[in-house]
Amino acid sequence: MATSTPKIDLNAWFADLSSQFQGLNPKEPGQWPLLPKIAAGLGVMVAVIIAGYFLLLSDVQDGLEAERGREPQLRQDYQVKLAQAVNLPELRKQKSQVEEYVTQLEKQLPGKAEIDSLLSDINNAGGGRGLQFELFRPGQIVIKDYYAELPIAIKVSGRYHDIGSFAADVSNLSRIVTLHNLIVVAPTGSRDANAPLTMEATARTYRYLDSTEVAEQRRMAAKAGAKK
């Protein structure tokens, strides 16, 4: 016996669905038919999701994009630090060599008590070459971060080779002394090739700061930094 398949009237079905959305009272959603209730619930859910994204997830997304932007720099920093880690023994060796070199340089810097002796050495270097000092005047000490600089205005007269030897003797002193702004002139109007020359220069020597002076410099630096 053959059975017949029931036919669905789509027009009637759509008409029934549309009729459920007609005449809805927005003040009494509890009395709405089932389909409008489901549609309204889905609409509220979508609105909440969209609002939550813009209010909460957008900030998270911005933070994520910022971190992604930092990624290339972080990779580069990682490569640099990795290279440093691989070369750490060699870097420590270089650091030790630099510290030894700095220590050697510090030993060439006189302390406060040795300044007078150094000034005497400079004077003796000129006298030993037969030069006549017309001026030997220490200036104002200039305090730097870790050392002090003492300029000395000098003016000597003597033969050309003796002046050159004096400059070499000063550079070979056990303590660091440098010559600056050298001016060598011959006597005005003299035609004598053996006439003494005059040299004016500024000799600069350096001394290390004692613990009290270092502490004072650090205090002043900290005070200056606090004012910025």
Secondary structure by P-SEA (a helix, b strand, c coil): cccccccccaaaaaaaaaaaaccccccccccccaaaaaaaaaaaaaaaaaaaaaacaaaaaaaaaaaaaaaaaaaaaaaaaaaaaaaaaaaaaaaaaaaaaaaaaaaacccccaaaaaaaaaaaaaaaacccccbbbbcbbbbcccbbbbbbbbbbbccaaaaaaaaaaaaacccbbbbcbbbbbccccccccccbbbbbbbbbbbbbbcaaaaaaaaaaaaaaaaac
